[in-house]
Amino acid sequence: MAAFEYTALDEAGKQQRGTLEADSPRQIRQMLRDKSWTPLSVDTVSEQKNKNSTVIRGLGQGLSASQLALITRQLATLIHAAMPVEEALQAVAAQQENRRLRNIVLAIRSRVLEGHTLANSMDAFPGHFPQMYRATVAAGEHAGYLDKVLNRLADYTEQRMQSRQKVQLALLYPMILMLAAVGIVSFLLGYVVPDVIKVFIDGGQELPLITELLIMASNGFQTWWPYLLLSVIIAVVTVQYLLKKPAIRLQWHRRILGLPIVGRFSRALNTSQFASTLSILTRSGVSLVDALAIASQVVGNDAMREAVIVVARKVSEGASLNKALKETDLFPPLMLHMIASGEATGELDNMLERTANNQQMELENRIAMLVGLFEPLMLVVMGGVVLLIVLAILLPILNMNTLIS
């Protein structure tokens, strides 16, 4: 039995779309005719591959973190209630109001009914389920505690989503403040300053140096702003193009790690992602070498990702995790001490979980610190620029009053 997506006309002539399970497209068409519907198309919900990506026909590109967490939590609850996997998948599909989500679950259920394991069924759709997710599910099925693993995966996915939202919200206000500052200064230079300064120029008054500089800046802005905007766009596009090249991106990521503030933030962010992923994989029964190889894929910095790949190779050759990580000189000492303690006591999975929590807290503290520094800095810069503009306008007025007196 497989899942099929259909398009048909109902009795009123209105087009209907949905998903049904059957043994063949012919059976789906007959089911539609039994409802007095006219089938237009019946397609198998299956994987399609192209040169750049893997997609599922009719399902779009990937799942959001919230959608993945929702499906995982529902599936974990039903399996914990001793419901067979195929029935749990059918129940989860029935709960989805989103047709795309329902198609995904039914497509997986069809492969389970064909005799595949849940993890193997998800392997057919790598664009929707990350390798870390699939490897964890496979480990849970092999160990016989799939419900616990799915609950951990749901927790992990929700935590990642919340962490991402915290970062985005923390950076939202500074970005708005920066855009507001650029907009206000551009408006003043483009519209307010020229009209005000024109009065002094027409009067033949000798202007202070700061006013003359402001006039030059205003004239330059009015003349060159299209070229400045075009230059910024070209620079952004060029940087994006260059960063698509692995060698250039690797060098850039290495330079980022060496920067005073941005480097520490990038290191904390990638370390947190690596530690949390490695923690859930090892706690779910995935071997340490495989867990390191999978966890390297969630590291966004190429330099740190290459270091983790080297660590995985050294661990497979017999080196301890603590020693291999220490040799990279990229991970914080506290993390290394906790991992060394876990290896010494045989509780590496528990210590990795504590390390992940510790790194997450450190990341949130760094975000709060950066935002706390950025906000007053932007206010000071913006206030300073506005003050210079005001002084450039007021000084000629004061000089004029002095001459009149």
N, C-alpha and C positions, 0 to 999 in steps of 0.2 A: 504494500500500500504506500502511495506517495501523496504529496500535497500538490494541488494544482490551483493556480490562480485563473479565474475566469472573468470574462466580460460578456454580459448578456442583456437582452431587452426584456423587461417584464411585460405583464399584460397591458399596462398603460402606455407602453412604448418608451419607457424611461430606462436609460442605461444603468445597469447594476454591476458592481464589481465585488469580488469576494474570494474566499479560499475554501476549497473542499478537499476531502481526502477520498481517494478511490484507487483502484488497481490500474486504471488506464484513463486516458483522455476521453475515450468513447463512453465510458461509464459516467464521467462527469457530464458529458453532453446529454446523456439519457436522463440523468438526475435533474438537469435544468429543464428538459422538455416535459418531464413529469410535473413540474411546477408551472407549466404553460409559459415558460420563458424561451426566448430564441437565443441560443448560444452564438456569440460572435467570435470569441477566441478562448482557447484553453491552453495554458502554458504551464509546464512543470516548474515548480519553485526549486531552482537548482543553481549551482554555482556557475558563473561565467567568468572566464579569465580573459584579460586583455594585457597589453604590454605594460601598463602602468599600475594596475590595481586589480584586486579581486572583489567582485560584487556578486550579489544575489539578484537574479532577475526579479524585478518588481519590488525590491526591498530598499533600494537606495544605497547610500554610502555609510556603513557603520552604525553603531549604536552610541547614544550619549551615555555618560556615566550614570545618570539618574535612571535611564531605561534599563541599563544592564543591572544596576543594583536592585531595581524593582523585580525584574524577572528572577534574579538569583534568590532574593529573599522569599518570594512566593514558592519557588521550587524547593528551597530548603525546608520550608514549613510543611509542605505536603509530603515530602519524602520522610521527614521526621515522624509524620503520622502513619508510617508504614505503608504508604501508597506506592504501588509500582511506578517506575520511572515514566513509562509510556502514558499511564493514566495521569500522573502528575503533570506531564507536559501538556496533555489535552486540557486539563483543568486550568492550567496557567494561560493557555491560548484562549480559552473561553472567557477569561477575565480581562483580556486586553481589548480596550476600545479602539486603540490604534491598529489599523489594518496591517501596517508594516510590521509591528511587533508580533501580531498574531501569525503572520506568514512565516516569520523567523522561527517561532516556536513549533509550528506545525511542520516546517521543513526538517527540523531536528527530530521531531517525533517520528516522522516517516523513516528516517535512517535508523532510529532505534528499533522500530518495528521490523526492519530488514535484518536485524541481528547485530548491529553495531553497538558499541558502548556509547555512553553519553559523550565522553571525551572525543571519541573517534567521530561521532556525529557532528560535533562542533568543529573538528579539524577541517571539515569540508567548507567551512565559512570563516576563514582566518581574518577576513576584513571586518568581521563583527565581534569576534571573540579573540582577545590577545593571546599570545602564546603562553604567557604566565597564567592566564585564566584556565586555558585548556590543560596545561601541565598539572595544575593544582587539582582540577576535577579528576584527571586520570589517576593521580596519587590517591585521592579519596576513594575512588572506585576500587582501586587495587587493595587498599587497606580495609575497606568495608565500613567506612564511616563518612559516606558521601554527604549526609545532611550537615554534619559538623563542618566539613570543608566548605560547603556552600554558604553556611552562615558566616564563616570567616571571610569568604570572598565578598559577601554582601557588605560586611563591616569595612573591609579594605576598600572596596569601591566607593562606599559612602564617605569614608574618611578622606580619600583622595579628592573626591568631588568637593567636600567642605574645605579642604586645604586650598584647592585651586580657587574657590570662591573667595576665601579670605584674602588671598594674594591679589585677586582682581579688585575686590572692594577697597583694599588698602591702597592700591595704586590709582584708583579712580579719582579720588579728590585731588591728589597732586597733579594729575594730568589735566583735570578741569581747570585748576588754578593756573597751570602753565599756559593753557590755551587762552584763558581769559586775559592773562597778562600780555601775551603776544597780540591778542585782538585789540585791547585797549591802547597799547602803544602804537599799533599800526593805525588805528583810527585817529589818534591825536596827531601823528606825523602826517597823515594823508589828508585830513580835513580841517582840524581845529587850528593847528599851528600856522599853516599858510595864510589863512584869513586874518589871524591876529597879527602876524608879523608884517603883513602887507601894509598895515597902517603906519608902522614905524618906517618902512622902506620908502613909502610915498612921501612921508614928512621929511626925508633927508636927514634923519637923526643918526648920529654915530652910535653904533650898537656895540654892546659888550661882546667879549670873545665867546662866551657861552651861548649867546643868542646867535652869533654868526655860525657857530658850529651846528646849532640846532637847525638853522635855515639850510645849511649844506646837507644835513641828514634828511631833512624833509624833502628837499628838492631831489636828492638822490633816491629816496624811497619812491617818490611819485614817478620818477623816470624809469627806475630799474626794477620795480616790484614784480612785473611779469617775468623778467629774466631771473630774478631771485627765486620766485616760485618754481619756475621751470628747472633751475639748477638743483633745488631741493628734491624735486621729483626724479630727476635724472640720477642724482646721488643715491637715493633710496633704491631705485631699480637696479643700479649698478652693483650696490652692496648685496642686494638679494641674489643677483645673478652670480656674483663671485662666491658667495657663501654656499651656493649649490655644489661647488667643486670641493670634493672631500679634503684635498691637501690644504687648500686655502682656509676651509672651515676649521680644520684641525689646528692650524697655526693661530687662527683668531680665537678659538676657545682656550688655547693655552695662554694667550695674552690676557684674556678675561680673568683667568684664575690668578694672574699675577697682580691685578689691580687692587688697590687698598680696600675700598668699600664694596664695589661691585663684585670683585673676586670672592670675597668672603661670603657675600650673599649667594652667588652662584654655587659655591662649594657647599654651603649649608643646604640649599635647595636640592641639589643632586644627591648629596649624601642621605638626606631624608627619604627621597624616593627609593634609592638603592636599599637602604636599611629596612624600610617597611616591606618592600617586595621580597627581599631575601628572607625576612622573618616569616611571612605567611607561607612561602614555599617550603622552608625547612620544617615548620610546624605541621605542614600538611603531608609530610613524608617524602618530599622530593629530595633526591640526593644532593649533597652540598655542591658538587661540581656542576650538576645540571642546573641547580638553583642559581649559581653564580653566572652561568652562561645566559640564563633567561633574564635575571635581574639586570644584567648589563644593558639590555635593550630599553629599559625604562630610564636610563641615565641620559639626560639631554645634552650634556657636555661631551664632545667627542674625545677630548683628552682623558677625561675620567672614564669614559666607556672603554677606551683602549686599555687603560690601566686595569680595569676590572676583568677584561678578557685575559690579560697576562696573569692576573691573580688566579683565575679559574684554571689556567694551564699549570701554574705552580702547585696549586692544591691537588690537581689530578696526579702530579708527580710525587706527592707525599709531603709537601710543605704544609705548615699550619696556616690557618686562615689569618690569624693575627700577624704572623711574620710576613706573609705575602702582602697584606694590606699596608703594613708599616713601611715596606720597601718602596711603595709608590709615593710616599710623602704627600699624599693628597687628602687623607682622612684624619679627622680630629683625634687627639690623644685619648680623650675620654671614651670614644667609641672603640679604640684599639684595646684599652684596658678592660672594658666590659666583655669584649669578645675573647680576650685572653683568659679572663676569669671563667667564662662559659666553657671554653675548651678544657680548662684544667679540672672543672667540676663535673663535666659531662652534661651540662645544661645549656648547650650552645643555643638551642632554639628559644629558650626563655630569655637568655641574655640578649639575643638579637631583637626580640620583641621590646625589651626595655630600651635597647639602643635606638630602635625606631621611634619609640615614644619620646625619648630624650632629644633626638634630632629634630622631631616635629616641633617640640616646644622651643628649641633653639631657633628654628626657622621663624616661628611666629614672633619671637622676641626681636630677631633681627629686622623683620618687616616693620614691627612697631617702632623700632629705633630709627630706621631709615625714613619712615613717614614722619616721625616726630622731628627729625632734622630738616627734612625737605620743606615742610610747610612754612616754618618761620623764615627759612632761607629765601623761598620764593616771595614771601611777603616783603622782606627787606629789599630784595632786588627790585621788585615791582614798585615799592614805595620810593626807592632811590631814583629810578628812571622818571617817575612822575614828578618827583621833587625837582630834578634837573630841568624838566620841561616847564614847570611852573616858575622856577627862578629865571629861566631864559626869557619868559614873557614878562615877569614882574620887574626885572632890573631896568629895562628901558623905560617903563612907566615911572619908576622911582626917579630915574635920571631926569625925565621930562619934568616931573614935579619940582625937582631941585632947581632946574634952570628957570622955571616960571617964578619960583620964590625969589 
